[in-house]
Amino acid sequence: MPRHTEKKKHHPRILFVLKLRHTSCGTNQHEIKSSGLLNSAMFVKDMLVENHYEAKLVQVVDNNSIDKEVTLYKPDVVIIEALWVVPEKFDVLEALHPDVKWVIRIHSEVPFLSNEGIAIDWINRYLQYPNVFISLNSYKTYMDFIHYVNTVDQCGSLTEKVLFMPNYYPVKKRGVHRSIDLTPGKTLNIGCFGAVRPMKNHLIQAFAAVKFAEERSMKCRFHINAGRVERGDEVLKNLRNFFVAFNGRHELVEHDWLDREEFLSLVRTMDFGLQVSMSETFNIVAADFVSEGVPIIGSTEIDWLPEFYCAQPTDVTDIVKTIDRVIKYERYFGWMDKARKALKQYSKLSEKEWLDNL
């Protein structure tokens, strides 16, 4: 009898497209060679390749460069990372590439989107194009938009155009566990990294970091990325003035925007990290601290982080209590590695979500 073979499933060819971004330093502009957005897309792209998909990531100068990359690579699906392509560009792109599915992948919760004046208008307009979809990397925001489009379109035809495409993070094997030295007179290096912007909540975390250090007669060195300020000029100015007042007793340490390996090396020099943000969808910085084996304190906005590690973003006392709790846990029970296990589980479920959807 003839042997029946299962037909091989066709994997769509995926192209990730990001806008090439710059950061200012004085009068000079530099290309950002590493960012949360770029890392997020790269992690997913690499995961798909490991699962035998053809996938590529490109960075382009503007809307007008997309057609060239799509023509060269001939993808089935183009994932455009973040809101930067003007909706009317799809009049041209859909005509040139009628078989391509376009996905605008949004990396923000509603509170952050509310500060983007074009966000809702562009999302509404994207959904009017036959082959253009929007996706959210936060399940909470995905459900918010499902409800929104269902309310706008009573027929429900837009629901299938809203997708959930979460972050994926390749967690490293656990390194050597180390305890924090809390000897009075010593220095604490505390990393509060990421783009400086209001929702990142830097200033209140600086208050908490200094209070934690003062209660232990220690010096606080509060590390930030000052090389990338997004609507955060006022935040950075306040941070600088906050630490100037201490006359060197506590310090603000400003780092340029680093490439990924340099950044991970910096993370490994920290005693602990703070990411007690007011709005997050994933937070790669927190994942970097967990992956590198450095304690992290976040907020419940980081939905993969166990609540044990989370503090109230507007409460200095609660942040200080949470730092103390996490450090004691890491000292005596760090071998249990709850945060790493939670991140690995999240990434495992994210991988399944991507593979099922594609």
Secondary structure by P-SEA (a helix, b strand, c coil): cbbbbcccccccbbbbbbcbbbbbcccccccccccaaaaaaaaaaaaaaaaccbbbbbbbccccaaaaaaaaacccbbbbcccccccaaaaaaaaacccbbbbbcccccaaaaaaccaaaaaaaaaaacccbbbbbccaaaaaaaaaaaaaacccccccccbbbbbbbbbcccccbbbbbbccccbbbbbbbccccccccaaaaaaaaaaaaaaaacbbbbbbbccccccccaaaaaaaaaaaaaacccbbbbbbccccaaaaaaaaaaccccccccccccccaaaaaaaaacbbbbbcccccccccccccccccaaaaaaaaaaaaaaaacccccaaaaaaaaaaaaaaaaaaaaac
